[in-house]
Amino acid sequence: DLARAAEHPATGLAQELTLAQERGLSSDIFLAFLFMTVLGGIHPDEIARDFAVPEAVMEAMLGRLERLALIDRLPGGRIRPLVDRAIIWRKPPMRRLFEEHMKPQFLAMDFSAEDAVFVSEVMKLSARGAAELAEMLERHRREVRTLAEHDRDHALLPRKWYGMMSAARLLDVRQLEGAGRSGG
């Protein structure tokens, strides 16, 4: 239990958003993106530069995040998230936002392209194994965030925005059934 607790230290921050917070956040794709980047440790000034966001617009967006009790603004322009960085999105508003904006980008991805970055695996798991896989994917997400922070602090090359999706689902095997009997 102690080892497990050390893996996930208590931060005192919210582990989940309220439904009202998710609705407010999901009402604007840029607001949701801004919040995700703040959770990732990226300062809003960098977002403003990358996306040519006028100062007044950024100020309004940060004000909305503050009113939603998702961030605190500190002296010197610093921003502190009021939500644990390992948040898991369980409510419909943010899941719908993902469905509308992120999922299509992955569905349109050309997995045969040389610059495509992906992995794939087929396995047979029990319900317990599937639950362990879900935990493993969550650990992977946190490791990727750590990689991004290290890259931000030490990269010499220009950085570009990437989206990552880790997913597992029951495999539709209907097209495989009987394949061995038909000879091909």
Backbone hydrogen bonds, N-H to C=O, Kabsch-Sander energy under -0.5 kcal/mol:
donor,donor_aa,acceptor,acceptor_aa,energy
5,A,1,D,-2.6
6,A,2,L,-2.3
7,E,3,A,-1.5
8,H,4,R,-1.2
14,A,82,L,-1.4
22,E,18,T,-2.4
23,R,19,L,-2.6
24,G,20,A,-2.5
25,L,21,Q,-2.8
26,S,22,E,-2.8
27,S,23,R,-0.7
27,S,24,G,-0.6
28,D,25,L,-1.0
32,A,28,D,-2.3
33,F,29,I,-2.4
34,L,30,F,-3.1
35,F,31,L,-2.3
36,M,32,A,-2.4
37,T,33,F,-2.4
38,V,34,L,-2.4
39,L,35,F,-2.5
40,G,36,M,-1.4
41,G,38,V,-1.7
42,I,37,T,-2.6
46,E,43,H,-1.2
47,I,43,H,-1.2
48,A,44,P,-2.8
49,R,45,D,-2.2
50,D,46,E,-2.8
51,F,47,I,-2.2
52,A,48,A,-0.5
52,A,49,R,-0.8
53,V,48,A,-1.9
58,M,54,P,-2.5
59,E,55,E,-2.6
60,A,56,A,-2.0
61,M,57,V,-2.4
62,L,58,M,-2.8
63,G,59,E,-2.1
64,R,60,A,-2.0
65,L,61,M,-2.3
66,E,62,L,-2.3
67,R,63,G,-2.5
68,L,64,R,-1.9
69,A,66,E,-1.7
70,L,65,L,-2.6
71,I,65,L,-0.8
72,D,80,R,-2.5
74,L,72,D,-0.6
74,L,78,R,-2.9
77,G,74,L,-0.9
78,R,75,P,-0.8
80,R,72,D,-2.9
82,L,70,L,-2.9
84,D,14,A,-3.2
87,I,84,D,-1.4
88,I,15,Q,-0.9
90,R,88,I,-0.9
95,R,91,K,-1.5
96,R,92,P,-2.9
97,L,93,P,-1.8
98,F,94,M,-2.1
99,E,95,R,-2.5
100,E,96,R,-2.5
101,H,97,L,-2.3
102,M,98,F,-1.6
103,K,98,F,-2.4
105,Q,102,M,-0.9
106,F,102,M,-1.4
107,L,103,K,-2.5
108,A,104,P,-1.8
109,M,106,F,-0.8
111,F,109,M,-1.1
113,A,110,D,-1.6
116,A,113,A,-1.6
118,F,116,A,-0.6
125,L,123,M,-0.5
130,A,126,S,-2.5
131,A,127,A,-1.9
132,E,128,R,-2.3
133,L,129,G,-2.2
134,A,130,A,-2.0
135,E,131,A,-1.9
136,M,132,E,-2.3
137,L,133,L,-2.5
138,E,134,A,-1.8
139,R,135,E,-2.3
140,H,136,M,-2.3
141,R,137,L,-2.1
142,R,138,E,-1.9
143,E,139,R,-2.3
144,V,140,H,-2.4
145,R,141,R,-2.0
146,T,142,R,-2.0
147,L,143,E,-2.3
148,A,144,V,-2.5
149,E,145,R,-2.2
150,H,146,T,-2.4
151,D,147,L,-2.8
152,R,148,A,-2.4
153,D,149,E,-1.9
154,H,150,H,-1.8
155,A,151,D,-2.6
173,V,171,L,-1.0
176,L,173,V,-1.6
177,E,173,V,-1.3
179,A,176,L,-2.3
181,R,178,G,-0.6
182,S,178,G,-1.2
183,G,179,A,-0.6
184,G,179,A,-1.1
